[in-house]
Every structure is written in structure tokens, then in C-alpha cells.
Amino acid sequence: MLASNARPQIQKVLDPLSQWAARSSVSPDLVTVIGTIGVAGGALGFFTLGHFFVGTLVITLFVFSDLVDGVIARARGISSKWGAFLDSTSDRVGDGAIFGSLVIWYAGDGDSLPLAGAALLCLVAGSVTSYVKARAESLGFTCNVGFAERGERLLILLVAAGLYGLGVPYLLPAALWFLVGATVLTVAQRVVHVYRQFVRSGRPTLVPPAGDSNAAAETAEADQPGAGPSVASSVVSQAGAPDLAGGAGVAGSGNAPRGVPPVPPVPQVAPGR
């Protein structure tokens, strides 16, 4: 939340660089890809070896590409859904590399399985946090809530890792355990926020059994404001189709289908001379 509020101020600082990049015809997609490679390389190349200060500097440098690519796209008027998709996907890759490198470090030379587990929990909970928001917005809900969004998580982790690399003890382990609780809390906040919107909407959706495509289509049609007797009659006619078909073969035999009066025999007329 704090990082989201600070984003406009950071973008103002980066505007001169972004405007230059826009005039130089640099592709925003290329900036996104280079930034992702830099973040992943910095994490896997330095964090896994315990070089936290240098790794933090490299990662921080490339993290700013997440802001630059969007400014370039807007300056050149080429913002697109593809760019947003690529940006979100790259964020997940970068986060996975950062927390995954901490898992590798603490499971190996860092010699702390509890902290390796904490880093793994941060990785999983962070992915769930992003998924909950994306899924909620795809269903028409808003989900701009949360105690620890991606910006806050990165800020806390990078500051802690950098200072830990300079010799400040216990700071990185404390930050990891704090992020575990904060990220789980954020997931819970978003789930509750979406559920409250669903309850206020007052339109729970009935889902037909799996594979019953006809029932699904009839339910959807019946829910339309203009649906009337024609829909009901079509359903009834389908339901009674076997009885009518069974009675058609015995017309005039006295065995009329249920609910249908018997058909009287047609009188025979003698041919004229």
C-alpha cells in the first residue's frame, strides 16, 4: 500500500530517463525482459552465494525497469493488454527468483532449514496474493486492498538483505518471518474483501452439474429479463418428448400417451363410382 502511494513520485524521478528511452525507440517489452533477466540473475548469482549487499544493488537496479517500461509504453502510445500480461508474468518470475535463491541459500550454506521454509512460504503466499487479485478482477470484483502488496514485500526484503549483507545481524531472518505473517494476512484480507462484494451483489450463481451443457444453457436463458413462457414451454416439451414419441406409434389403438386424449379413428369413406 505504501509502495503504491509512492509509485507516482518514483515515476516523476524516472521520467527523464523514460522520455529519452521513448525517443530512442526502445521497446518497452525489451525493457521488461531485460529487467526480469537482471533481477533473476542478481538473485541467483549473488543471494545463493551469500553476497546479499551486492545482490541487493543489482536487483534494485533492475527492479526499476518495472516502472520504466510502463512509462515508455504510455509516452509512445503503445500500451496494450499484451504489455500488461508480460509485465505481470515477469513480476512472478522475478519474485520466484528472489525468494527461491533465499531458499537455496538457507537450505545449503546458510544452514537453516526453518529460514529456508520461511522463504518458501513467502514465495508461495506471494504468488497466491497476486493470483487472488488477478482472479477477482477477472470476475468483475475490485481487489485493491492488502497490508503487504508486492511493492512492500520487495522493499522490506531488499532493505533487510542489503543491511544484512553489511553485517547487521538477524535482520534478514526477522524480515522473512515478518513477511510470512504479512503475506498470509494480505491473502486473507483480499479473500474477505471479495466475499463481501459477492454477498452485497445479491446474485449467487447456480452452477449445473458438470457436463450438463443443456441445463446450463436453459438456466442462463431463463435468467434473462425477457425470458417468458416460451422458455418454459421448450423445457416442458423436451421433458415430455419420450411420452409423445411413445404414443405416436400406437395412435388409434386406445393407448394414448399420458396427458393426451385418445385420437378417434378416421371413418372410412367408400370410393365413389
HELIX and SHEET records of a PDB file:
HELIX    1   1 LEU A    2  ARG A   23  1                                  22    
HELIX    2   2 PRO A   28  PHE A   46  1                                  19    
HELIX    3   3 PHE A   47  LEU A   49  5                                   3    
HELIX    4   4 PHE A   52  VAL A   63  1                                  12    
HELIX    5   5 SER A   65  ALA A   75  1                                  11    
HELIX    6   6 LYS A   81  ALA A  107  1                                  27    
HELIX    7   7 LEU A  113  SER A  138  1                                  26    
HELIX    8   8 ARG A  150  GLY A  165  1                                  16    
HELIX    9   9 LEU A  171  SER A  201  1                                  31    
HELIX   10  10 SER A  213  ALA A  222  1                                  10    
HELIX   11  11 PRO A  229  ALA A  239  1                                  11    
HELIX   12  12 ALA A  241  ALA A  248  1                                   8    
END                                                                             
